[in-house]
Amino acid sequence: MDPQAQVPTRTVVELPTFTIVGLVRNIIQKEEQDPKTGQIGKAYEEYFDKQIHDKIPHRLYPKRTYCMYYEYQNAENQEEIRYKMVLGEMVSQVTDLPEGLVAVKVPAHHFCRFDCGPGPIPKVVIDAWQSLPNLTPEEFGGVRSHDFDFEVYPEDINLKENIKFELFIGIQK
């Protein structure tokens, strides 16, 4: 992590149940270090190149991008951690799901929200995630739950040099 990087502003929030529809990928964290084996960057390329957002029915906030991480395995071991990722948008209901897309429902939950950026992608995202392991439960506002975490990108995500985004980390309450 950049030694100059500061931990983003944090706020504990409780969100009601919501649903994300989008592309799903199985992620093996250690494979993300190599662009040839990593899935996250490839999912973003596919999502935007194929304009998947326009295929999602019942979008609540058109072009506001959500990247959610869930179904963690080996969450405490950075070398062996695995999880699922869905890249898409929040929807008001799930009907007529296009082929290749999934819906993930998140129950009402407490999160620690980090206001991240501005900065260039992907550096600003990597820096935000790398600041997390050093935080105590007191700084998180609770113990990390390792069940649902997500990033929210503004509608103008194509502004890659100076982006601000929100990172939500699930916490136990």
VEXFI-922118 format. One record per atom (N, C-alpha, C): x, y, z. Coordinates in Angstrom, 3 decimals. Example, Ala and Ser with C-alpha at 12.3 -4.5 7.8 and 13.67 -1.06 7.14 Angstrom:
2
13.190  -5.690  7.800
12.300  -4.500  7.800
13.200  -3.300  7.800
12.850  -2.250  7.080
13.670  -1.060  7.140
12.900  0.030  7.870
This chain:
173
0.845  -1.190  0.000
0.000  0.000  0.000
0.878  1.236  0.000
0.435  2.231  -0.658
1.115  3.513  -0.717
1.212  4.068  0.710
2.427  4.356  1.200
2.540  4.853  2.573
1.832  6.184  2.779
1.626  6.925  1.695
0.922  8.197  1.793
-0.607  8.009  1.846
-1.063  6.816  1.451
-2.513  6.573  1.397
-3.093  6.580  2.805
-4.192  7.244  2.957
-4.853  7.300  4.247
-6.077  6.410  4.222
-6.451  5.939  5.417
-7.679  5.162  5.520
-8.835  6.093  5.182
-9.718  5.678  4.277
-10.848  6.536  3.901
-11.777  6.802  5.090
-12.577  7.848  4.969
-13.583  8.170  5.977
-14.534  6.990  6.129
-14.883  6.648  7.390
-15.725  5.485  7.665
-17.006  5.895  8.390
-18.093  5.185  8.058
-19.382  5.386  8.713
-20.058  4.032  8.835
-20.601  3.705  10.012
-21.375  2.467  10.166
-22.805  2.752  9.741
-23.327  1.898  8.851
-24.687  2.062  8.332
-25.424  0.733  8.404
-26.751  0.806  8.489
-27.582  -0.387  8.380
-28.391  -0.233  7.102
-28.268  -1.223  6.218
-29.000  -1.177  4.951
-30.113  -2.207  4.961
-31.260  -1.864  4.369
-32.334  -2.849  4.246
-31.967  -3.884  3.180
-32.760  -4.929  3.086
-32.559  -5.965  2.076
-32.520  -5.342  0.681
-31.602  -5.819  -0.154
-31.531  -5.360  -1.541
-31.038  -6.502  -2.426
-31.223  -6.346  -3.734
-30.841  -7.381  -4.695
-29.981  -6.776  -5.797
-28.905  -7.487  -6.128
-28.017  -7.109  -7.223
-28.160  -8.155  -8.325
-28.279  -7.704  -9.572
-28.306  -8.594  -10.733
-27.096  -8.264  -11.593
-26.374  -9.320  -12.021
-25.211  -9.076  -12.869
-24.460  -10.343  -13.205
-23.226  -10.142  -13.689
-22.319  -11.245  -14.028
-21.751  -11.822  -12.746
-21.600  -13.137  -12.684
-20.999  -13.759  -11.506
-19.673  -14.407  -11.896
-18.718  -14.364  -10.977
-17.418  -15.002  -11.171
-16.995  -15.648  -9.861
-16.308  -16.785  -9.976
-15.671  -17.416  -8.827
-14.247  -16.881  -8.767
-13.878  -16.311  -7.627
-12.584  -15.651  -7.489
-11.683  -16.447  -6.544
-10.448  -16.651  -6.981
-9.388  -17.216  -6.149
-8.384  -16.079  -5.994
-8.315  -15.518  -4.800
-7.567  -14.273  -4.602
-6.135  -14.343  -5.110
-5.424  -15.442  -4.842
-4.019  -15.479  -5.250
-3.866  -15.433  -6.771
-4.897  -15.820  -7.518
-4.836  -15.742  -8.976
-5.072  -14.325  -9.495
-5.581  -13.445  -8.638
-5.853  -12.067  -9.054
-4.571  -11.248  -9.225
-3.454  -11.729  -8.705
-2.188  -11.008  -8.833
-1.670  -11.019  -10.271
-2.120  -11.999  -11.065
-1.666  -12.143  -12.448
-2.827  -11.839  -13.392
-2.685  -10.826  -14.262
-3.776  -10.491  -15.186
-4.213  -11.653  -16.080
-3.316  -12.625  -16.305
-3.678  -13.771  -17.149
-4.666  -14.705  -16.445
-4.548  -14.830  -15.134
-5.418  -15.751  -14.400
-6.521  -15.041  -13.618
-6.352  -13.760  -13.362
-7.339  -13.010  -12.587
-8.668  -12.880  -13.309
-9.756  -12.934  -12.565
-11.105  -12.857  -13.122
-11.767  -11.498  -12.957
-11.344  -10.729  -11.961
-12.039  -9.476  -11.671
-11.913  -8.493  -12.833
-10.702  -8.248  -13.302
-10.502  -7.322  -14.427
-11.224  -7.782  -15.680
-11.197  -9.095  -15.937
-11.884  -9.646  -17.119
-13.391  -9.445  -17.009
-13.932  -9.592  -15.802
-15.375  -9.396  -15.614
-15.755  -7.946  -15.906
-14.947  -6.992  -15.439
-15.218  -5.583  -15.716
-15.176  -5.309  -17.216
-14.163  -5.860  -17.897
-14.068  -5.667  -19.354
-15.311  -6.188  -20.055
-15.720  -7.410  -19.716
-16.907  -7.994  -20.343
-18.150  -7.162  -20.033
-18.302  -6.772  -18.778
-19.476  -6.026  -18.342
-19.640  -4.731  -19.138
-18.557  -3.977  -19.272
-18.650  -2.696  -19.966
-18.566  -2.837  -21.486
-17.726  -3.742  -21.991
-17.627  -3.929  -23.450
-18.952  -4.397  -24.046
-19.628  -5.299  -23.337
-20.901  -5.848  -23.833
-22.108  -5.069  -23.311
-21.849  -3.983  -22.586
-22.909  -3.136  -22.013
-23.983  -3.980  -21.314
-23.510  -4.862  -20.439
-24.400  -5.759  -19.694
-25.429  -4.963  -18.904
-25.039  -3.792  -18.401
-25.960  -2.987  -17.586
-27.265  -2.715  -18.326
-27.200  -2.541  -19.643
-28.417  -2.255  -20.408
-29.338  -3.468  -20.532
-28.839  -4.664  -20.184
-29.638  -5.891  -20.286
-30.326  -6.245  -18.971
-30.024  -5.495  -17.907
-30.573  -5.797  -16.578
-31.951  -5.165  -16.447
-32.991  -6.007  -16.234
-34.331  -5.446  -16.069
-34.548  -4.865  -14.666
-35.391  -3.857  -14.571
-35.832  -3.262  -13.301
-34.697  -2.601  -12.514
-33.783  -1.935  -13.218
-32.670  -1.246  -12.557
-33.201  -0.089  -11.720
-32.694  0.027  -10.503
-33.099  1.138  -9.641
-32.312  2.402  -9.941
-31.015  2.264  -10.207
-30.148  3.423  -10.437
-29.321  3.152  -11.706
-29.907  3.364  -12.881
-29.219  2.998  -14.123
-27.780  3.506  -14.207
-26.904  2.575  -14.546
-25.460  2.777  -14.729
-24.681  2.989  -13.436
-25.327  2.918  -12.262
-24.587  2.890  -11.000
-24.146  1.437  -10.819
-22.857  1.199  -10.786
-22.307  -0.155  -10.797
-22.012  -0.650  -9.386
-22.451  -1.880  -9.123
-22.206  -2.550  -7.845
-21.321  -3.761  -8.105
-20.297  -3.914  -7.292
-19.454  -5.104  -7.348
-19.501  -5.719  -5.964
-20.190  -6.867  -5.859
-20.405  -7.496  -4.566
-19.591  -8.778  -4.446
-19.055  -8.976  -3.249
-18.268  -10.160  -2.924
-19.008  -10.919  -1.830
-19.129  -12.234  -1.995
-19.909  -13.026  -1.047
-19.487  -14.492  -1.124
-20.067  -15.322  -0.244
-19.736  -16.747  -0.138
-18.235  -16.964  0.010
-17.674  -16.252  0.984
-16.245  -16.363  1.263
-15.890  -17.749  1.793
-14.723  -18.239  1.375
-14.116  -19.455  1.927
-12.701  -19.081  2.346
-12.267  -19.550  3.507
-10.931  -19.247  4.031
-10.707  -17.739  4.127
-11.698  -17.028  4.650
-11.676  -15.563  4.660
-10.506  -14.968  5.443
-10.001  -15.679  6.416
-8.921  -15.131  7.242
-7.542  -15.371  6.638
-7.462  -16.137  5.555
-6.177  -16.492  4.953
-6.058  -15.835  3.582
-5.297  -14.758  3.489
-5.182  -14.020  2.234
-4.600  -14.863  1.102
-3.839  -15.900  1.416
-3.280  -16.760  0.375
-4.332  -17.718  -0.201
-5.259  -18.139  0.623
-6.212  -19.175  0.208
-7.652  -18.692  0.060
-7.900  -17.414  0.285
-9.280  -16.918  0.245
-9.894  -17.105  -1.153
-11.144  -17.535  -1.142
-11.945  -17.683  -2.362
-13.310  -17.082  -2.078
-13.956  -16.588  -3.125
-15.275  -15.992  -2.953
-15.940  -15.847  -4.307
-17.206  -15.468  -4.267
-17.930  -15.157  -5.494
-18.029  -13.647  -5.617
-18.102  -13.200  -6.849
-18.249  -11.786  -7.143
-19.387  -11.634  -8.141
-20.275  -10.667  -7.911
-21.285  -10.333  -8.909
-21.115  -8.856  -9.235
-21.060  -8.566  -10.524
-20.867  -7.218  -11.024
-22.121  -6.816  -11.773
-22.839  -5.810  -11.262
-24.099  -5.448  -11.896
-24.726  -4.221  -11.282
-26.058  -4.289  -11.168
-26.811  -3.152  -10.647
-27.869  -3.613  -9.654
-28.287  -2.673  -8.802
-29.366  -2.932  -7.853
-30.691  -2.888  -8.618
-31.579  -3.832  -8.288
-32.862  -3.920  -8.984
-34.021  -3.861  -7.994
-35.189  -3.492  -8.518
-36.391  -3.417  -7.686
-37.086  -4.764  -7.585
-36.873  -5.617  -8.585
-37.455  -6.960  -8.572
-36.673  -7.831  -9.550
-36.840  -9.156  -9.405
-36.143  -10.085  -10.289
-37.171  -10.837  -11.119
-37.253  -10.468  -12.388
-38.098  -11.172  -13.356
-37.360  -11.156  -14.685
-37.629  -12.131  -15.516
-37.038  -12.182  -16.860
-35.525  -11.983  -16.823
-34.853  -12.745  -15.962
-33.410  -12.634  -15.838
-32.734  -13.074  -17.135
-31.961  -12.198  -17.772
-31.286  -12.582  -19.018
-30.301  -13.735  -18.790
-30.104  -14.536  -19.810
-29.187  -15.666  -19.724
-27.793  -15.167  -19.358
-27.150  -15.875  -18.444
-25.799  -15.523  -18.032
-25.729  -14.581  -16.850
-26.860  -14.043  -16.418
-26.865  -13.149  -15.260
-27.485  -13.854  -14.057
-27.075  -13.435  -12.878
-27.610  -13.999  -11.637
-28.168  -12.878  -10.778
-29.006  -13.251  -9.825
-29.525  -12.311  -8.829
-29.022  -12.753  -7.463
-28.524  -11.815  -6.678
-28.071  -12.098  -5.318
-28.811  -11.159  -4.379
-29.524  -11.760  -3.428
-30.290  -10.987  -2.446
-29.471  -10.877  -1.160
-29.314  -9.655  -0.693
-28.571  -9.388  0.534
-29.588  -9.031  1.613
-29.594  -9.781  2.724
-30.538  -9.445  3.794
-30.141  -8.131  4.470
-31.077  -7.551  5.216
-30.763  -6.343  5.987
-29.471  -6.600  6.755
-28.593  -5.620  6.776
-27.242  -5.884  7.254
-26.570  -4.592  7.719
-25.640  -4.740  8.658
-24.786  -3.618  9.067
-23.512  -3.634  8.234
-23.068  -2.462  7.840
-21.853  -2.322  7.055
-21.034  -1.162  7.596
-19.730  -1.245  7.396
-18.861  -0.103  7.577
-18.645  0.457  6.172
-19.105  1.696  5.954
-18.979  2.318  4.635
-17.739  3.203  4.620
-16.898  2.969  3.618
-15.696  3.767  3.410
-15.928  4.654  2.190
-15.686  5.946  2.332
-15.774  6.877  1.202
-14.369  6.984  0.623
-14.155  6.415  -0.561
-12.831  6.242  -1.143
-12.588  7.193  -2.313
-11.329  7.538  -2.490
-10.933  8.374  -3.612
-10.909  9.831  -3.197
-10.674  10.679  -4.177
-10.531  10.389  -5.597
-9.151  9.830  -5.916
-9.107  9.094  -7.033
-7.857  8.532  -7.500
-8.082  7.732  -8.762
-6.984  7.251  -9.364
-7.092  6.472  -10.599
-7.474  5.016  -10.312
-8.256  4.433  -11.214
-8.576  3.002  -11.147
-7.434  2.257  -11.824
-6.949  1.149  -11.309
-7.445  0.416  -10.140
-6.759  0.800  -8.837
-5.767  1.706  -8.875
-4.989  2.012  -7.674
-5.852  2.415  -6.487
-6.836  3.272  -6.688
-7.663  3.748  -5.581
-8.440  2.593  -4.941
-8.842  1.614  -5.748
-9.577  0.451  -5.232
-8.634  -0.459  -4.450
-7.473  -0.736  -5.019
-6.491  -1.600  -4.358
-6.063  -0.991  -3.027
-5.785  0.313  -3.021
-5.382  0.981  -1.777
-6.458  0.865  -0.705
-7.722  1.024  -1.091
-8.817  0.931  -0.114
-8.853  -0.465  0.514
-8.800  -1.499  -0.322
-8.836  -2.871  0.192
-7.600  -3.186  1.035
-6.444  -2.672  0.643
-5.219  -2.962  1.393
-5.175  -2.249  2.740
-6.013  -1.248  2.938
-6.055  -0.557  4.231
-6.853  -1.358  5.269
-7.657  -2.330  4.817
-8.578  -3.031  5.724
-7.921  -3.954  6.749
-6.930  -4.794  6.368
-6.395  -5.746  7.349
-5.829  -5.102  8.605
-5.432  -3.853  8.530
-4.842  -3.179  9.689
-5.879  -2.581  10.631
-7.146  -2.605  10.253
-8.179  -1.985  11.087
-8.636  -2.932  12.194
-8.894  -2.369  13.357
-9.410  -3.139  14.486
-10.940  -3.194  14.403
-11.563  -4.137  15.132
-13.032  -4.155  15.170
-13.616  -2.816  15.632
-12.930  -2.116  16.512
-13.418  -0.806  16.971
-13.433  0.187  15.806
-12.400  0.132  14.975
-12.334  1.037  13.824
-13.372  0.671  12.756
-13.714  -0.616  12.663
-14.751  -1.061  11.726
-16.146  -0.748  12.259
-16.282  -0.557  13.562
-17.600  -0.388  14.159
-18.233  -1.737  14.455
-17.431  -2.787  14.459
-17.891  -4.151  14.722
-16.904  -5.144  14.133
-17.150  -6.412  14.390
-16.304  -7.477  13.849
-16.714  -7.744  12.410
-15.756  -7.853  11.535
-16.051  -8.113  10.123
-16.785  -9.451  9.989
-17.864  -9.468  9.216
-18.706  -10.659  9.101
-18.277  -11.607  7.985
-17.529  -11.122  6.993
-17.098  -11.947  5.857
-18.262  -12.676  5.199
-19.385  -11.976  5.026
-20.502  -12.582  4.292
-20.875  -11.761  3.059
-20.975  -10.446  3.189
-21.258  -9.567  2.055
-20.409  -8.308  2.166
-19.668  -8.011  1.115
-18.929  -6.762  0.981
-19.215  -6.273  -0.433
-19.231  -4.964  -0.642
-19.447  -4.497  -2.008
-18.914  -3.092  -2.225
-18.665  -2.803  -3.502
-18.229  -1.488  -3.947
-19.364  -0.874  -4.753
-19.533  0.440  -4.638
-20.534  1.161  -5.427
-19.797  2.245  -6.210
-19.942  2.165  -7.537
-19.303  3.125  -8.428
-20.359  4.044  -9.018
-20.034  5.332  -9.120
-21.005  6.289  -9.666
-21.291  6.026  -11.139
-22.331  6.645  -11.600
-22.770  6.468  -12.984
-21.677  6.841  -13.984
-20.750  7.709  -13.606
-19.680  8.110  -14.523
-18.379  7.346  -14.252
-18.502  6.009  -14.069
-17.335  5.181  -13.767
-16.257  5.266  -14.849
-16.617  5.653  -16.058
-15.624  5.738  -17.123
-14.603  6.848  -16.885
-14.854  7.654  -15.881
-13.892  8.668  -15.461
-12.834  7.937  -14.624
-11.845  7.340  -15.283
-10.934  6.409  -14.615
-9.792  7.062  -13.854
-9.527  8.328  -14.097
-8.370  8.961  -13.479
-8.668  9.589  -12.127
-9.905  9.913  -11.845
-10.205  10.659  -10.632
-11.527  10.199  -10.036
-11.638  8.902  -9.791
-12.924  8.356  -9.366
-13.056  8.328  -7.845
-14.287  8.532  -7.412
-14.659  8.338  -6.015
-15.635  7.171  -5.991
-15.543  6.315  -4.973
-16.490  5.215  -4.841
-16.688  4.907  -3.367
-17.697  4.099  -3.081
-17.983  3.676  -1.721
-17.691  2.188  -1.591
-17.056  1.813  -0.491
-16.752  0.423  -0.189
-17.519  0.071  1.083
-18.342  -0.960  1.004
-19.150  -1.405  2.145
-18.621  -2.762  2.611
-18.213  -2.831  3.875
-17.686  -4.062  4.461
-18.688  -4.546  5.511
-19.173  -5.776  5.343
-20.149  -6.330  6.278
-19.555  -6.490  7.672
-20.325  -6.063  8.667
-19.905  -6.218  10.058
-21.016  -6.859  10.873
-20.601  -7.564  11.924
-21.564  -8.163  12.849
-22.034  -7.098  13.810
-23.303  -7.147  14.158
-23.830  -6.203  15.154
-24.534  -6.942  16.239
